[in-house]
Amino acid sequence: MSRRVRLVAGFTVALLAVGGFLWAVGPEAVLAELRTADLAVLSVGFLGVVAALGIWSEAVRRLLASTGHTVRGRRYRSAYLSGEFLKQVLPMGQSGGPVLMSYTVSRETAAPYESTLAAASVFAFLNVVASLVLAVVGLAFLIATQRGPSGTLLRTVLVAMVGVTAVVLALTYLAVYRRETLERVALRVAAGLRGTVGRVSARAETALAPEVITDAVARFGGAVGDLTGDRRGVLTTVALAVVGWLCFLLPLYTSFLAIGEPVPYALVVFVVPVVTLLNVVPLPGGLGGFEVALAGVTAALAPVGLPTATAAVFLFRLSNYWFVVLLGGLAAASLSVRVSDPPPVVPVEDDEGI
């Protein structure tokens, strides 16, 4: 099956999932909320997305400059947006974001693929750390101001989030200073999973093979190890990642505000990064699964009904996803980047293995 066919199939399944979710919630109630939307307020969210993409592209550019390769100008920005386009439209694009970004940037600039891959990988890691920190801060603010449905529930989630953040930081420490320890732990965990999940999934058994785990640890350790060389640059990148996230999250806040049901911005700062991290649906941009999860979690934590939350999430996705696809598609067209050209982001099985 060609990549284009898989792309069409992925979008078809994703749109059916979104349609099924809308039907389950109640299309009349959701449409009634959408009709009340204030377009002027909603437009602010689109500006936030533009600002976020500009800030994140600058962060990647600075990391790439630290490797000795200077890129700038319209061509670089177009290449960055083209990478975002591929990441959003390919079924496994979210997991292969650094590969796709490094492909488009190295193709359209003088920077080599290896350097752009290192810069994109480091930024992807720092961006995850930034989103975790923001989620923890947002949740802590909700607890402090008692804006959530249950103090006990939110405190439990906060403990879990702090634990996840601690694990990420611990892995970072091991990757930089104790890579052998990290590899031993990873191999033991993988061996346990091969003995359980691997017995019922051939793909999982292959993905958890010792040589695959060793290679993944080496790549992760190499990318994180690059961070220790320029601490000032790392702090600048983290700051840009945080500001970019704050801009990128603005559309969900303005979406609720546009339909007359404002929610705390701290709630937005908490729910979107968490749902983004947990969304493992292998569809373009996580379509379907992301909408269901975000609407459900928001409705559970905010004093709004599920139809209202669904309407706000649909408006949010106009800027958070479809607007990004539009901008990236225009940039890709200007550079003649095609979805069939980039390297695969996940191993592709042969016909006999399907």
C-alpha positions in Angstrom: 0.0 0.0 0.0 1.5 3.4 -1.1 1.9 6.2 1.4 -0.7 8.3 -0.4 -3.3 5.5 -0.1 -2.4 5.1 3.6 -2.8 8.9 4.0 -6.3 8.9 2.4 -7.3 5.9 4.5 -6.0 7.5 7.6 -7.9 10.7 7.1 -11.0 8.7 6.2 -10.9 6.7 9.4 -10.1 9.9 11.4 -13.0 11.9 10.0 -15.4 9.0 10.6 -14.2 8.8 14.2 -14.8 12.6 14.6 -18.2 12.2 13.0 -19.1 9.3 15.2 -18.1 11.3 18.3 -20.2 14.3 17.2 -23.2 12.0 16.6 -22.8 10.5 20.1 -22.6 13.9 21.8 -25.5 15.3 19.8 -24.9 17.3 16.6 -27.8 19.7 17.3 -26.5 20.8 20.7 -23.0 21.2 19.4 -24.1 23.2 16.3 -26.2 25.4 18.5 -23.0 26.3 20.5 -21.0 26.8 17.4 -23.6 29.3 16.0 -23.0 31.6 19.0 -19.2 31.8 18.4 -17.7 35.3 18.4 -15.4 35.3 15.3 -13.4 38.3 16.5 -12.5 36.5 19.8 -11.9 33.3 17.9 -9.4 35.0 15.5 -7.1 35.8 18.5 -6.4 32.1 18.8 -5.3 31.9 15.2 -2.8 34.7 15.9 -1.6 32.7 18.9 -0.8 29.6 16.6 1.1 31.8 14.2 3.2 33.2 17.1 3.8 29.7 18.5 5.0 28.3 15.1 7.3 31.4 14.8 8.7 30.9 18.3 9.3 27.2 17.9 11.0 27.6 14.6 13.3 30.1 16.1 14.2 27.6 18.9 15.1 25.0 16.3 17.1 27.6 14.3 19.1 28.5 17.4 19.9 24.9 18.3 21.0 24.3 14.7 23.2 27.4 14.9 24.9 25.8 18.0 26.1 23.0 15.7 27.8 25.5 13.4 25.1 25.8 10.7 23.3 29.1 10.3 19.9 29.1 8.6 17.5 32.0 8.4 15.0 33.7 6.1 11.8 32.8 4.4 13.2 29.5 2.9 14.0 28.2 6.4 10.6 29.2 7.8 8.9 27.5 4.8 10.9 24.4 5.4 10.0 24.4 9.1 6.3 24.8 8.2 6.6 22.0 5.6 7.9 19.7 8.3 4.9 20.6 10.5 2.7 19.8 7.5 4.1 16.3 7.1 4.0 15.7 10.9 0.3 16.6 10.9 -0.9 14.7 7.8 1.1 11.5 8.0 -0.5 8.7 10.2 2.6 8.3 12.4 3.9 11.8 11.9 3.7 12.9 15.6 6.1 10.2 16.6 8.4 10.9 13.7 8.4 14.7 14.0 12.2 15.2 14.3 12.8 12.9 11.2 10.3 14.8 9.1 11.5 18.2 10.3 15.2 17.4 9.6 14.3 16.1 6.2 12.5 19.3 5.1 15.1 21.7 6.6 18.1 19.9 5.3 16.6 19.6 1.9 15.9 23.4 1.6 18.9 24.8 3.5 22.7 24.2 3.5 22.5 22.4 6.9 23.2 18.7 6.8 20.6 16.1 7.7 22.5 14.8 10.7 22.8 18.3 12.3 19.1 19.1 11.7 18.1 15.8 13.1 20.1 16.4 16.3 18.6 19.9 16.6 15.1 18.7 16.0 15.4 15.8 18.4 16.8 18.0 21.2 14.0 20.5 20.7 11.4 17.8 20.7 12.7 16.5 24.0 12.9 20.0 25.5 9.4 20.7 24.2 8.0 17.7 26.1 9.8 18.8 29.3 8.3 22.3 28.8 4.8 20.9 28.3 5.1 18.7 31.5 6.3 21.7 33.5 3.4 23.8 32.3 0.9 21.0 33.0 2.2 20.7 36.6 2.0 24.4 37.1 -1.5 24.7 35.6 -2.7 21.8 37.8 -1.1 23.2 40.9 -2.8 26.6 40.2 -6.2 24.8 39.8 -5.7 23.2 43.2 -4.6 26.4 44.9 -7.6 28.3 43.6 -10.0 25.4 44.1 -11.2 25.6 40.5 -11.5 21.9 39.9 -14.3 19.4 40.7 -12.5 17.5 43.4 -9.5 18.6 45.5 -8.6 15.0 46.3 -8.8 13.9 42.6 -6.7 16.9 41.4 -4.1 16.3 44.1 -3.8 12.7 43.1 -3.3 13.7 39.5 -0.8 16.3 40.6 1.3 13.7 42.4 1.2 11.5 39.3 2.3 14.4 37.1 5.1 15.3 39.4 6.1 11.6 39.3 6.1 11.6 35.5 8.2 14.8 35.4 10.6 13.3 37.9 11.0 10.2 35.7 11.7 12.3 32.7 14.4 14.2 34.5 15.8 11.0 36.0 16.1 9.5 32.5 17.8 12.7 31.4 20.4 12.4 34.2 21.0 8.7 33.4 21.3 9.5 29.7 24.0 12.2 30.4 25.9 10.7 33.3 24.9 7.0 33.6 24.1 5.8 30.1 25.1 2.2 31.0 22.7 2.1 33.9 19.9 3.5 31.6 20.6 0.8 29.0 20.5 -2.0 31.6 17.2 -0.7 33.0 15.7 -0.3 29.5 16.8 -3.8 28.5 15.3 -5.3 31.7 12.0 -3.5 31.2 11.9 -4.5 27.5 12.6 -8.2 28.4 9.6 -8.1 30.8 7.4 -6.6 28.1 8.5 -9.1 25.5 7.5 -11.9 27.9 4.0 -10.5 28.2 2.9 -8.1 25.5 5.4 -9.7 23.0 3.6 -13.0 23.2 0.4 -11.6 21.7 2.0 -9.0 19.4 4.7 -9.8 16.9 5.2 -6.0 16.2 5.7 -5.3 19.9 8.2 -8.2 20.2 10.2 -6.7 17.3 10.1 -3.2 18.7 11.3 -4.5 22.0 14.3 -6.5 20.6 17.6 -5.9 22.5 19.3 -4.4 19.5 16.4 -1.9 19.0 16.4 -0.9 22.6 20.2 -0.4 22.6 20.0 1.7 19.5 17.2 3.8 21.0 19.1 4.4 24.2 22.2 5.4 22.2 20.2 7.9 20.1 18.4 9.3 23.1 21.6 9.6 25.1 23.4 11.2 22.2 20.6 13.8 21.7 20.4 14.6 25.4 24.2 14.6 25.8 24.3 17.4 23.3 22.4 19.6 25.8 25.3 19.7 28.3 27.6 21.6 25.9 25.6 24.9 25.9 23.6 25.4 29.1 22.7 29.0 28.2 21.4 27.8 24.8 19.4 25.1 26.5 17.8 27.6 28.9 17.0 29.9 26.0 15.4 27.0 24.1 13.3 25.9 27.1 12.1 29.5 27.5 11.1 29.7 23.9 9.4 26.3 24.1 7.4 27.5 27.2 6.3 30.7 25.5 5.5 28.8 22.3 3.2 26.5 24.3 1.5 29.4 26.0 0.7 30.9 22.6 -0.3 27.5 21.1 -2.7 26.8 24.0 -4.4 30.2 23.6 -6.9 29.0 21.0 -8.7 26.6 23.4 -9.1 29.5 25.9 -10.4 31.8 23.2 -12.7 29.1 21.8 -14.5 28.7 25.1 -14.6 32.5 25.4 -16.0 32.9 21.9 -19.0 30.7 22.8 -19.6 32.5 26.1 -18.4 29.7 28.4 -15.0 30.9 29.7 -12.8 28.4 31.5 -9.6 29.1 33.6 -6.5 29.4 31.5 -4.8 27.2 34.0 -7.2 24.4 33.0 -6.2 24.8 29.4 -2.5 24.8 30.3 -3.0 21.5 32.1 -5.4 19.5 29.9 -3.9 20.1 26.4 -0.3 19.0 27.2 -1.6 15.9 29.1 -4.0 14.8 26.4 -1.3 15.5 23.7 1.2 13.3 25.6 -1.3 10.5 26.1 -2.7 10.5 22.6 -1.4 7.4 20.9 -4.0 7.1 18.1 -2.0 6.3 14.9 -4.0 8.7 12.7 -3.1 12.0 11.1 -2.7 14.6 13.9 -4.4 12.2 16.3 -7.7 13.0 14.8 -10.6 11.4 16.5 -8.9 10.3 19.7 -7.6 13.7 20.5 -11.0 15.4 20.2 -12.7 12.7 22.3 -10.1 12.8 25.0 -9.8 16.6 25.2 -13.6 17.2 25.2 -14.1 14.5 27.8 -11.4 15.7 30.2 -12.3 19.3 29.8 -16.0 18.6 30.5 -15.0 16.6 33.6 -12.8 19.3 35.0 -14.7 22.5 34.0 -18.3 23.6 34.8 -19.5 23.0 31.2 -21.5 20.3 29.5 -20.1 17.8 27.0 -21.7 19.5 24.0 -20.2 22.9 25.0 -16.8 21.3 25.5 -17.1 19.5 22.2 -17.9 22.7 20.4 -15.0 24.5 21.9 -12.6 21.6 21.1 -13.8 21.6 17.4 -13.2 25.4 17.2 -9.8 24.8 18.9 -8.9 22.2 16.3 -9.6 24.7 13.5 -6.6 26.7 14.5 -4.6 24.0 16.4 -4.7 21.5 13.5 -6.4 22.5 10.3 -4.9 26.0 10.2 -1.5 24.5 10.8 -2.1 22.0 7.9 -3.2 24.9 5.7 -0.1 27.0 6.5 2.2 24.0 6.2 0.6 22.8 3.0 1.1 26.2 1.3 4.7 26.2 2.5 5.2 22.7 1.2 3.7 23.6 -2.2 6.0 26.6 -2.5 9.0 24.3 -1.9 7.5 21.3 -3.9 7.6 19.0 -0.8 5.5 15.9 -1.4 4.1 13.5 1.2 5.5 10.5 -0.8 9.1 11.8 -0.6 10.1 11.9 3.1 11.8 8.8 4.7 9.5 6.5 6.7 9.1 7.4 10.3 8.3 3.9 11.5 9.4 0.4 10.2 7.2 -0.7 7.3 6.3 -4.4 7.2 6.5 -6.3 3.9 3.4 -7.8 2.3 4.1 -11.2 3.9 4.1 -9.7 7.4 0.7 -8.0 7.0 
